[in-house]
Amino acid sequence: MASPRGNPNARARTFDAELFGWLGDEPAAVRAADVERIRNIAAELAMGFDSLANIGPAVTVFGSARTPAAHPHYALAREVGACLGRGGYAVITGGGPGLMEAANRGARDVGALSIGCNIELPREQQLNAYVDIGLRFRHFFARKVMFVRYACAFVICPGGFGTLDELFEALTLIQTMTIRHCPAILIGEGEWEGLLQWLAARAVPDGRVDAAELGLLRVVRHPAEVGEIVDAAQRRQREQGRRDRGGAERGARADRKLS
């Protein structure tokens, strides 16, 4: 990672900042470095796959890194983590402070597996103290793969730009059927009405979003409601998985007969 020069207050550039800082007139050495970047990205994905392959059913919880422990939302996210843990789910978060810490802490409270996928930022973000498996990523997109691949549901607590990015990326994957039967659950009383009203009043009438697609978002008031939705979703996922595997096996048998 490059170091700032000259200005002691300048922030060091992260690997992602260097990757996306393309101006078009880079020297050959910079272009040649892309080969090493590809190896680094592959190694990061492999590290995540190896670390999380055996965690069992899990739910990813998103939320603000800036929420203090005394805030009501912290207690809410902590109870979400505890409810999921009691239901037999590992809890995956971004591994940082705020509501990520709260959800990890809730999982730890009930003895459930607590996972944090942290990210390198210009200003250091440390893993919180409540993770059992703590991973550190240099690339946002590699980290996001872990949030999605190992989750059977997403719970979105109140947050800022990062949380909203994660919400809408999950929705895009659900809407395009890249992932199936994976609910996006919004929690936090009074937090989401304005967003949902805007989508219904502007995006739907203009044809940018189908009215039925608003049903992809599930709004709950209490953490206990989350577990019921996740349980139902996981049953559908397992049924779909069995159908998909059965279809693949039948296709393979048919191919063998033809060969």
Phi and psi in degrees as GROMACS dihedral restraints (atoms count N, CA, C in turn):
[ dihedral_restraints ]
;  ai    aj    ak    al  type     phi  dphi    fc
    3     4     5     6     1   -70.9    20    10
    4     5     6     7     1   149.6    20    10
    6     7     8     9     1  -104.3    20    10
    7     8     9    10     1   144.7    20    10
    9    10    11    12     1   -70.2    20    10
   10    11    12    13     1   144.4    20    10
   12    13    14    15     1  -121.4    20    10
   13    14    15    16     1   144.6    20    10
   15    16    17    18     1    84.9    20    10
   16    17    18    19     1   -46.7    20    10
   18    19    20    21     1  -104.3    20    10
   19    20    21    22     1   110.6    20    10
   21    22    23    24     1   -66.9    20    10
   22    23    24    25     1   -17.7    20    10
   24    25    26    27     1   -93.0    20    10
   25    26    27    28     1    -4.1    20    10
   27    28    29    30     1   -69.8    20    10
   28    29    30    31     1   149.0    20    10
   30    31    32    33     1   -90.9    20    10
   31    32    33    34     1   140.6    20    10
   33    34    35    36     1   -64.2    20    10
   34    35    36    37     1   145.1    20    10
   36    37    38    39     1   -83.8    20    10
   37    38    39    40     1   135.4    20    10
   39    40    41    42     1   -78.8    20    10
   40    41    42    43     1   170.7    20    10
   42    43    44    45     1   -62.3    20    10
   43    44    45    46     1   -38.9    20    10
   45    46    47    48     1   -66.4    20    10
   46    47    48    49     1   -39.2    20    10
   48    49    50    51     1   -62.0    20    10
   49    50    51    52     1   -40.6    20    10
   51    52    53    54     1   -67.0    20    10
   52    53    54    55     1   -40.9    20    10
   54    55    56    57     1   -60.7    20    10
   55    56    57    58     1   -42.6    20    10
   57    58    59    60     1   -92.8    20    10
   58    59    60    61     1    -0.8    20    10
   60    61    62    63     1   -86.3    20    10
   61    62    63    64     1    47.2    20    10
   63    64    65    66     1   -86.7    20    10
   64    65    66    67     1   125.7    20    10
   66    67    68    69     1  -107.5    20    10
   67    68    69    70     1   -15.2    20    10
   69    70    71    72     1    99.4    20    10
   70    71    72    73     1   -12.8    20    10
   72    73    74    75     1  -120.2    20    10
   73    74    75    76     1    31.0    20    10
   75    76    77    78     1   -67.0    20    10
   76    77    78    79     1   145.7    20    10
   78    79    80    81     1   -69.9    20    10
   79    80    81    82     1   168.0    20    10
   81    82    83    84     1   -59.8    20    10
   82    83    84    85     1   -33.9    20    10
   84    85    86    87     1   -63.2    20    10
   85    86    87    88     1   -37.0    20    10
   87    88    89    90     1   -68.6    20    10
   88    89    90    91     1   -42.9    20    10
   90    91    92    93     1   -63.9    20    10
   91    92    93    94     1   -39.4    20    10
   93    94    95    96     1   -65.6    20    10
   94    95    96    97     1   -28.1    20    10
   96    97    98    99     1   -66.9    20    10
   97    98    99   100     1   -15.1    20    10
   99   100   101   102     1   -62.4    20    10
  100   101   102   103     1   -29.8    20    10
  102   103   104   105     1   -61.5    20    10
  103   104   105   106     1   -43.0    20    10
  105   106   107   108     1   -68.7    20    10
  106   107   108   109     1   -35.3    20    10
  108   109   110   111     1   -60.4    20    10
  109   110   111   112     1   -43.3    20    10
  111   112   113   114     1   -60.6    20    10
  112   113   114   115     1   -41.5    20    10
  114   115   116   117     1   -64.1    20    10
  115   116   117   118     1   -40.5    20    10
  117   118   119   120     1   -63.9    20    10
  118   119   120   121     1   -42.2    20    10
  120   121   122   123     1   -64.5    20    10
  121   122   123   124     1   -44.6    20    10
  123   124   125   126     1   -61.3    20    10
  124   125   126   127     1   -40.7    20    10
  126   127   128   129     1   -66.0    20    10
  127   128   129   130     1   -36.2    20    10
  129   130   131   132     1   -67.4    20    10
  130   131   132   133     1   -42.9    20    10
  132   133   134   135     1   -63.1    20    10
  133   134   135   136     1   -43.8    20    10
  135   136   137   138     1   -62.3    20    10
  136   137   138   139     1   -39.1    20    10
  138   139   140   141     1   -61.5    20    10
  139   140   141   142     1   -45.0    20    10
  141   142   143   144     1   -65.1    20    10
  142   143   144   145     1   -44.5    20    10
  144   145   146   147     1   -60.7    20    10
  145   146   147   148     1   -44.7    20    10
  147   148   149   150     1   -64.7    20    10
  148   149   150   151     1   -37.4    20    10
  150   151   152   153     1   -75.8    20    10
  151   152   153   154     1   -29.2    20    10
  153   154   155   156     1  -111.2    20    10
  154   155   156   157     1    -0.2    20    10
  156   157   158   159     1   -61.3    20    10
  157   158   159   160     1   -26.4    20    10
  159   160   161   162     1  -116.3    20    10
  160   161   162   163     1    27.1    20    10
  162   163   164   165     1   -81.6    20    10
  163   164   165   166     1   -14.0    20    10
  165   166   167   168     1    81.5    20    10
  166   167   168   169     1  -170.1    20    10
  168   169   170   171     1   -61.7    20    10
  169   170   171   172     1   138.3    20    10
  171   172   173   174     1  -144.0    20    10
  172   173   174   175     1   158.0    20    10
  174   175   176   177     1  -128.7    20    10
  175   176   177   178     1   135.3    20    10
  177   178   179   180     1   -94.6    20    10
  178   179   180   181     1   131.3    20    10
  180   181   182   183     1  -115.0    20    10
  181   182   183   184     1   123.9    20    10
  183   184   185   186     1  -105.8    20    10
  184   185   186   187     1   152.2    20    10
  186   187   188   189     1   173.8    20    10
  187   188   189   190     1   170.0    20    10
  189   190   191   192     1   -63.8    20    10
  190   191   192   193     1   139.4    20    10
  192   193   194   195     1   -81.4    20    10
  193   194   195   196     1   -10.8    20    10
  195   196   197   198     1  -100.7    20    10
  196   197   198   199     1    -0.9    20    10
  198   199   200   201     1   -78.6    20    10
  199   200   201   202     1   124.5    20    10
  201   202   203   204     1   -75.3    20    10
  202   203   204   205     1   160.1    20    10
  204   205   206   207     1   -63.1    20    10
  205   206   207   208     1   -24.1    20    10
  207   208   209   210     1   -81.2    20    10
  208   209   210   211     1    -8.5    20    10
  210   211   212   213     1   -77.1    20    10
  211   212   213   214     1   144.2    20    10
  213   214   215   216     1   -57.1    20    10
  214   215   216   217     1   -31.1    20    10
  216   217   218   219     1   -65.3    20    10
  217   218   219   220     1   -28.8    20    10
  219   220   221   222     1   -65.2    20    10
  220   221   222   223     1   -46.5    20    10
  222   223   224   225     1   -62.2    20    10
  223   224   225   226     1   -37.1    20    10
  225   226   227   228     1   -62.8    20    10
  226   227   228   229     1   -50.0    20    10
  228   229   230   231     1   -65.7    20    10
  229   230   231   232     1   -34.9    20    10
  231   232   233   234     1   -63.8    20    10
  232   233   234   235     1   -40.6    20    10
  234   235   236   237     1   -70.6    20    10
  235   236   237   238     1   -33.5    20    10
  237   238   239   240     1   -58.6    20    10
  238   239   240   241     1   -48.2    20    10
  240   241   242   243     1   -59.7    20    10
  241   242   243   244     1   -40.6    20    10
  243   244   245   246     1   -67.1    20    10
  244   245   246   247     1   -42.5    20    10
  246   247   248   249     1   -63.2    20    10
  247   248   249   250     1   -42.6    20    10
  249   250   251   252     1   -64.7    20    10
  250   251   252   253     1   -42.6    20    10
  252   253   254   255     1   -61.9    20    10
  253   254   255   256     1   -43.0    20    10
  255   256   257   258     1   -63.6    20    10
  256   257   258   259     1   -27.2    20    10
  258   259   260   261     1   -81.1    20    10
  259   260   261   262     1    -1.1    20    10
  261   262   263   264     1    95.3    20    10
  262   263   264   265     1    15.2    20    10
  264   265   266   267     1  -105.8    20    10
  265   266   267   268     1   139.1    20    10
  267   268   269   270     1   -72.3    20    10
  268   269   270   271     1   153.9    20    10
  270   271   272   273     1  -115.6    20    10
  271   272   273   274     1   124.1    20    10
  273   274   275   276     1  -109.7    20    10
  274   275   276   277     1   132.6    20    10
  276   277   278   279     1  -136.2    20    10
  277   278   279   280     1  -179.0    20    10
  279   280   281   282     1   -74.6    20    10
  280   281   282   283     1    -2.3    20    10
  282   283   284   285     1    77.2    20    10
  283   284   285   286     1     2.0    20    10
  285   286   287   288     1   -92.7    20    10
  286   287   288   289     1  -160.1    20    10
  288   289   290   291     1   -82.5    20    10
  289   290   291   292     1  -166.4    20    10
  291   292   293   294     1    66.7    20    10
  292   293   294   295     1  -133.8    20    10
  294   295   296   297     1   -73.7    20    10
  295   296   297   298     1   -23.0    20    10
  297   298   299   300     1   -63.8    20    10
  298   299   300   301     1   -47.9    20    10
  300   301   302   303     1   -59.1    20    10
  301   302   303   304     1   -41.8    20    10
  303   304   305   306     1   -61.7    20    10
  304   305   306   307     1   -44.5    20    10
  306   307   308   309     1   -66.3    20    10
  307   308   309   310     1   -42.7    20    10
  309   310   311   312     1   -60.6    20    10
  310   311   312   313     1   -39.8    20    10
  312   313   314   315     1   -65.8    20    10
  313   314   315   316     1   -39.6    20    10
  315   316   317   318     1   -62.6    20    10
  316   317   318   319     1   -41.3    20    10
  318   319   320   321     1   -62.6    20    10
  319   320   321   322     1   -43.6    20    10
  321   322   323   324     1   -62.5    20    10
  322   323   324   325     1   -36.4    20    10
  324   325   326   327     1   -55.8    20    10
  325   326   327   328     1   -35.2    20    10
  327   328   329   330     1  -107.3    20    10
  328   329   330   331     1    11.3    20    10
  330   331   332   333     1    79.0    20    10
  331   332   333   334     1    17.0    20    10
  333   334   335   336     1   -88.3    20    10
  334   335   336   337     1   160.2    20    10
  336   337   338   339     1   -69.2    20    10
  337   338   339   340     1   130.1    20    10
  339   340   341   342     1  -120.3    20    10
  340   341   342   343     1   122.8    20    10
  342   343   344   345     1  -124.2    20    10
  343   344   345   346     1   136.2    20    10
  345   346   347   348     1  -125.8    20    10
  346   347   348   349     1   127.1    20    10
  348   349   350   351     1  -109.8    20    10
  349   350   351   352     1    91.2    20    10
  351   352   353   354     1   -83.8    20    10
  352   353   354   355     1   164.9    20    10
  354   355   356   357     1  -131.7    20    10
  355   356   357   358     1   142.0    20    10
  357   358   359   360     1   -72.3    20    10
  358   359   360   361     1   124.9    20    10
  360   361   362   363     1  -124.8    20    10
  361   362   363   364     1   160.4    20    10
  363   364   365   366     1   -56.3    20    10
  364   365   366   367     1   -36.9    20    10
  366   367   368   369     1  -106.4    20    10
  367   368   369   370     1   123.5    20    10
  369   370   371   372     1   -53.1    20    10
  370   371   372   373     1   131.8    20    10
  372   373   374   375     1  -117.4    20    10
  373   374   375   376     1   111.2    20    10
  375   376   377   378     1   -83.0    20    10
  376   377   378   379     1   152.6    20    10
  378   379   380   381     1   -62.8    20    10
  379   380   381   382     1   140.0    20    10
  381   382   383   384     1   -73.5    20    10
  382   383   384   385     1   169.7    20    10
  384   385   386   387     1   -83.0    20    10
  385   386   387   388     1     4.2    20    10
  387   388   389   390     1  -115.5    20    10
  388   389   390   391     1    24.1    20    10
  390   391   392   393     1  -104.7    20    10
  391   392   393   394     1   141.5    20    10
  393   394   395   396     1   -91.2    20    10
  394   395   396   397     1   -36.5    20    10
  396   397   398   399     1  -119.3    20    10
  397   398   399   400     1   114.7    20    10
  399   400   401   402     1  -116.2    20    10
  400   401   402   403     1   118.4    20    10
  402   403   404   405     1  -114.7    20    10
  403   404   405   406     1   146.4    20    10
  405   406   407   408     1  -123.1    20    10
  406   407   408   409     1   127.1    20    10
  408   409   410   411     1  -115.3    20    10
  409   410   411   412     1   148.2    20    10
  411   412   413   414     1   -97.3    20    10
  412   413   414   415     1   -20.9    20    10
  414   415   416   417     1  -116.9    20    10
  415   416   417   418     1   126.9    20    10
  417   418   419   420     1   -57.8    20    10
  418   419   420   421     1   -41.6    20    10
  420   421   422   423     1   -69.4    20    10
  421   422   423   424     1   -34.0    20    10
  423   424   425   426     1   -65.6    20    10
  424   425   426   427     1   -40.8    20    10
  426   427   428   429     1   -61.9    20    10
  427   428   429   430     1   -41.4    20    10
  429   430   431   432     1   -65.6    20    10
  430   431   432   433     1   -31.6    20    10
  432   433   434   435     1   -58.7    20    10
  433   434   435   436     1   -40.3    20    10
  435   436   437   438     1   -67.6    20    10
  436   437   438   439     1   -39.1    20    10
  438   439   440   441     1   -57.7    20    10
  439   440   441   442     1   -36.5    20    10
  441   442   443   444     1   -92.8    20    10
  442   443   444   445     1   -45.1    20    10
  444   445   446   447     1   -60.7    20    10
  445   446   447   448     1   -38.2    20    10
  447   448   449   450     1  -101.5    20    10
  448   449   450   451     1     8.9    20    10
  450   451   452   453     1  -106.4    20    10
  451   452   453   454     1   141.7    20    10
  453   454   455   456     1  -101.1    20    10
  454   455   456   457     1    -2.3    20    10
  456   457   458   459     1  -165.5    20    10
  457   458   459   460     1   161.4    20    10
  459   460   461   462     1  -123.0    20    10
  460   461   462   463     1   133.0    20    10
  462   463   464   465     1  -114.5    20    10
  463   464   465   466     1   125.1    20    10
  465   466   467   468     1  -112.0    20    10
  466   467   468   469     1   111.4    20    10
  468   469   470   471     1   -90.2    20    10
  469   470   471   472     1   167.8    20    10
  471   472   473   474     1   -56.3    20    10
  472   473   474   475     1   139.0    20    10
  474   475   476   477     1  -164.6    20    10
  475   476   477   478     1  -171.0    20    10
  477   478   479   480     1  -108.4    20    10
  478   479   480   481     1  -144.2    20    10
  480   481   482   483     1   -58.8    20    10
  481   482   483   484     1   -43.1    20    10
  483   484   485   486     1   -62.7    20    10
  484   485   486   487     1   -43.6    20    10
  486   487   488   489     1   -64.5    20    10
  487   488   489   490     1   -42.5    20    10
  489   490   491   492     1   -66.1    20    10
  490   491   492   493     1   -37.8    20    10
  492   493   494   495     1   -59.1    20    10
  493   494   495   496     1   -46.5    20    10
  495   496   497   498     1   -64.9    20    10
  496   497   498   499     1   -39.6    20    10
  498   499   500   501     1   -59.9    20    10
  499   500   501   502     1   -50.9    20    10
  501   502   503   504     1   -75.4    20    10
  502   503   504   505     1   -27.1    20    10
  504   505   506   507     1   -66.5    20    10
  505   506   507   508     1   -43.1    20    10
  507   508   509   510     1   -61.2    20    10
  508   509   510   511     1   -43.4    20    10
  510   511   512   513     1   -61.6    20    10
  511   512   513   514     1   -40.0    20    10
  513   514   515   516     1   -62.8    20    10
  514   515   516   517     1   -41.4    20    10
  516   517   518   519     1   -66.7    20    10
  517   518   519   520     1   -36.7    20    10
  519   520   521   522     1   -70.3    20    10
  520   521   522   523     1   -46.9    20    10
  522   523   524   525     1   -62.9    20    10
  523   524   525   526     1   -35.3    20    10
  525   526   527   528     1   -86.7    20    10
  526   527   528   529     1     3.1    20    10
  528   529   530   531     1    61.4    20    10
  529   530   531   532     1    24.5    20    10
  531   532   533   534     1   -66.9    20    10
  532   533   534   535     1   -38.0    20    10
  534   535   536   537     1  -121.7    20    10
  535   536   537   538     1   147.3    20    10
  537   538   539   540     1  -124.0    20    10
  538   539   540   541     1   145.3    20    10
  540   541   542   543     1    57.8    20    10
  541   542   543   544     1    34.7    20    10
  543   544   545   546     1  -113.6    20    10
  544   545   546   547     1   103.8    20    10
  546   547   548   549     1   -74.9    20    10
  547   548   549   550     1   148.1    20    10
  549   550   551   552     1  -108.8    20    10
  550   551   552   553     1   111.2    20    10
  552   553   554   555     1  -108.8    20    10
  553   554   555   556     1   120.3    20    10
  555   556   557   558     1   -96.3    20    10
  556   557   558   559     1   130.2    20    10
  558   559   560   561     1  -132.9    20    10
  559   560   561   562     1   144.9    20    10
  561   562   563   564     1   129.6    20    10
  562   563   564   565     1   100.0    20    10
  564   565   566   567     1   -59.9    20    10
  565   566   567   568     1   128.8    20    10
  567   568   569   570     1    80.8    20    10
  568   569   570   571     1    -0.7    20    10
  570   571   572   573     1   -83.7    20    10
  571   572   573   574     1   -32.6    20    10
  573   574   575   576     1  -111.4    20    10
  574   575   576   577     1    -7.7    20    10
  576   577   578   579     1   -60.2    20    10
  577   578   579   580     1   -42.7    20    10
  579   580   581   582     1   -62.7    20    10
  580   581   582   583     1   -42.5    20    10
  582   583   584   585     1   -63.4    20    10
  583   584   585   586     1   -46.1    20    10
  585   586   587   588     1   -66.7    20    10
  586   587   588   589     1   -37.4    20    10
  588   589   590   591     1   -64.4    20    10
  589   590   591   592     1   -40.9    20    10
  591   592   593   594     1   -63.5    20    10
  592   593   594   595     1   -45.2    20    10
  594   595   596   597     1   -59.1    20    10
  595   596   597   598     1   -43.5    20    10
  597   598   599   600     1   -70.5    20    10
  598   599   600   601     1   -35.7    20    10
  600   601   602   603     1   -86.5    20    10
  601   602   603   604     1   -26.9    20    10
  603   604   605   606     1  -117.3    20    10
  604   605   606   607     1   -54.2    20    10
  606   607   608   609     1   -70.7    20    10
  607   608   609   610     1   -40.2    20    10
  609   610   611   612     1   -69.3    20    10
  610   611   612   613     1   -51.9    20    10
  612   613   614   615     1   -59.6    20    10
  613   614   615   616     1   -29.4    20    10
  615   616   617   618     1   -83.5    20    10
  616   617   618   619     1    -0.6    20    10
  618   619   620   621     1    79.3    20    10
  619   620   621   622     1    10.9    20    10
  621   622   623   624     1   -81.9    20    10
  622   623   624   625     1   -23.2    20    10
  624   625   626   627     1  -137.6    20    10
  625   626   627   628     1   136.6    20    10
  627   628   629   630     1   -75.3    20    10
  628   629   630   631     1   143.1    20    10
  630   631   632   633     1   -56.6    20    10
  631   632   633   634     1   -38.5    20    10
  633   634   635   636     1   -64.1    20    10
  634   635   636   637     1   -27.3    20    10
  636   637   638   639     1   -70.7    20    10
  637   638   639   640     1   -19.1    20    10
  639   640   641   642     1   -64.6    20    10
  640   641   642   643     1   -22.6    20    10
  642   643   644   645     1   -70.2    20    10
  643   644   645   646     1    -9.1    20    10
  645   646   647   648     1   -68.7    20    10
  646   647   648   649     1   -20.4    20    10
  648   649   650   651     1   -96.1    20    10
  649   650   651   652     1   123.8    20    10
  651   652   653   654     1  -108.0    20    10
  652   653   654   655     1   124.5    20    10
  654   655   656   657     1  -105.6    20    10
  655   656   657   658     1   126.7    20    10
  657   658   659   660     1  -127.3    20    10
  658   659   660   661     1   158.1    20    10
  660   661   662   663     1  -104.3    20    10
  661   662   663   664     1   -28.2    20    10
  663   664   665   666     1  -123.9    20    10
  664   665   666   667     1   140.8    20    10
  666   667   668   669     1   -55.9    20    10
  667   668   669   670     1   -33.5    20    10
  669   670   671   672     1   -61.0    20    10
  670   671   672   673     1   -27.6    20    10
  672   673   674   675     1   -69.0    20    10
  673   674   675   676     1   -26.4    20    10
  675   676   677   678     1   -61.6    20    10
  676   677   678   679     1   -45.8    20    10
  678   679   680   681     1   -59.4    20    10
  679   680   681   682     1   -40.3    20    10
  681   682   683   684     1   -62.2    20    10
  682   683   684   685     1   -42.4    20    10
  684   685   686   687     1   -66.6    20    10
  685   686   687   688     1   -42.6    20    10
  687   688   689   690     1   -66.1    20    10
  688   689   690   691     1   -43.1    20    10
  690   691   692   693     1   -58.4    20    10
  691   692   693   694     1   -45.7    20    10
  693   694   695   696     1   -64.7    20    10
  694   695   696   697     1   -39.4    20    10
  696   697   698   699     1   -66.1    20    10
  697   698   699   700     1   -41.1    20    10
  699   700   701   702     1   -66.1    20    10
  700   701   702   703     1   -36.4    20    10
  702   703   704   705     1   -60.8    20    10
  703   704   705   706     1   -43.6    20    10
  705   706   707   708     1   -64.4    20    10
  706   707   708   709     1   -39.5    20    10
  708   709   710   711     1   -62.8    20    10
  709   710   711   712     1   -42.6    20    10
  711   712   713   714     1   -66.6    20    10
  712   713   714   715     1   -40.2    20    10
  714   715   716   717     1   -62.2    20    10
  715   716   717   718     1   -43.6    20    10
  717   718   719   720     1   -63.6    20    10
  718   719   720   721     1   -41.4    20    10
  720   721   722   723     1   -61.3    20    10
  721   722   723   724     1   -41.3    20    10
  723   724   725   726     1   -64.4    20    10
  724   725   726   727     1   -40.9    20    10
  726   727   728   729     1   -64.7    20    10
  727   728   729   730     1   -42.6    20    10
  729   730   731   732     1   -63.8    20    10
  730   731   732   733     1   -43.9    20    10
  732   733   734   735     1   -66.0    20    10
  733   734   735   736     1   -39.7    20    10
  735   736   737   738     1   -62.6    20    10
  736   737   738   739     1   -41.8    20    10
  738   739   740   741     1   -64.3    20    10
  739   740   741   742     1   -40.5    20    10
  741   742   743   744     1   -65.0    20    10
  742   743   744   745     1   -40.1    20    10
  744   745   746   747     1   -66.8    20    10
  745   746   747   748     1   -40.6    20    10
  747   748   749   750     1   -63.9    20    10
  748   749   750   751     1   -39.0    20    10
  750   751   752   753     1   -65.5    20    10
  751   752   753   754     1   -39.0    20    10
  753   754   755   756     1   -66.3    20    10
  754   755   756   757     1   -39.8    20    10
  756   757   758   759     1   -64.6    20    10
  757   758   759   760     1   -40.1    20    10
  759   760   761   762     1   -64.4    20    10
  760   761   762   763     1   -39.8    20    10
  762   763   764   765     1   -63.9    20    10
  763   764   765   766     1   -38.6    20    10
  765   766   767   768     1   -66.0    20    10
  766   767   768   769     1   -36.6    20    10
  768   769   770   771     1   -66.2    20    10
  769   770   771   772     1   -35.7    20    10
  771   772   773   774     1   -76.3    20    10
  772   773   774   775     1   -23.7    20    10
